[in-house]
Amino acid sequence: MKLFAIFGNPVSHSLSPRMHNLAFEELGIQGAYIRYTLEDGTTLRDRFEALGLSGANITVPHKEVALQACDEIRGIAKDIRAINTIIKEDKKLIGYNTDAPGFLRALKNFTTPKSVLIIGAGGTARALSFALKSIAITPHLLNRSKGRLESFINQGFECFTPEDFSPRGYDLIINTTSAGLKDDSFPTDEKLLETLFSQAKSAMDVVYGQNTPFLQKAKSAGLEVQDGKAMLLNQGVIAFNLFHGNSLNEEKIEASMQRALTLSSSN
């Protein structure tokens, strides 16, 4: 039986084990998927090897440092410089990013935006930025500190901190920070969000399973909203297929994982 895991901190809330394990069961595959709270991202490779894993997913805050654990990076992850999926091939660890294609699939739930503002500057923000760029939408980024924006600026993205940001009309506002995951905080100033939402059409929060303050305020402004569940589902389907050499029927994977999410929301 092959073993897989999700590494992150926090990770106790993750629905990935339920999604993957139900897919294993329903597709008749011998495998198991566990959570692993990883405090120090630099130990990821050691933990991966010690657990005897065949593959893993990576969540906040380790998506960028996880690059160091890999022998090879493939696909759009080369540009993003952040990974959320690792697969062991022979003795090598191969890194991928399934957040980007998973996000693009989730984006189809919205009317295609012409302008996008991403709040945050971590690994997820990088994945979404390059995903949008791949469909000819270059987003703007807003982050509390300038330091984490440097790499985005160097790759041609227009970036702001709250101090130098002048609100303008964006069709879609995306929160990629963990604000609202464990508390009632907003990803940026509440009054600024109100101004942004008054001119926007839709809002997305990558946090899933919670009605975050960000989403509550977007709903009250009459925006079309979604949390991170669709993105979670889609990136999970892609990752599960990667774990098995892209040899599986993704419609069957998606059906199982969707059932797992439906079960989780009814509990």
Buried (B, 14 or more C-beta within 10 A) or exposed (E): EBBBBBBBBBBEBBBBBBBBBBBBEBBEBEBEBBBBEBEEBEBBBEBBEEBEBBBBBBBBBBBBBBBEBBBEBBBBBBBBBBBBBBBBEEEEBBBBBBBBBBBBBBBEEBEEBEBBBBBBBBBBBBBBBBBBBEEEBEBBBBBBEBEBBEBBEEBEBEBBBEEEBEBEEBBBBBBBBBBBBEEEBBBBEEEBBEEBBEBBBBBBBBBBBBEBBBBBBBBEBEBBBBBBBBBBBBBBBBBBBBBBEEEBEEEEBBBBBBBBBEEBEEE
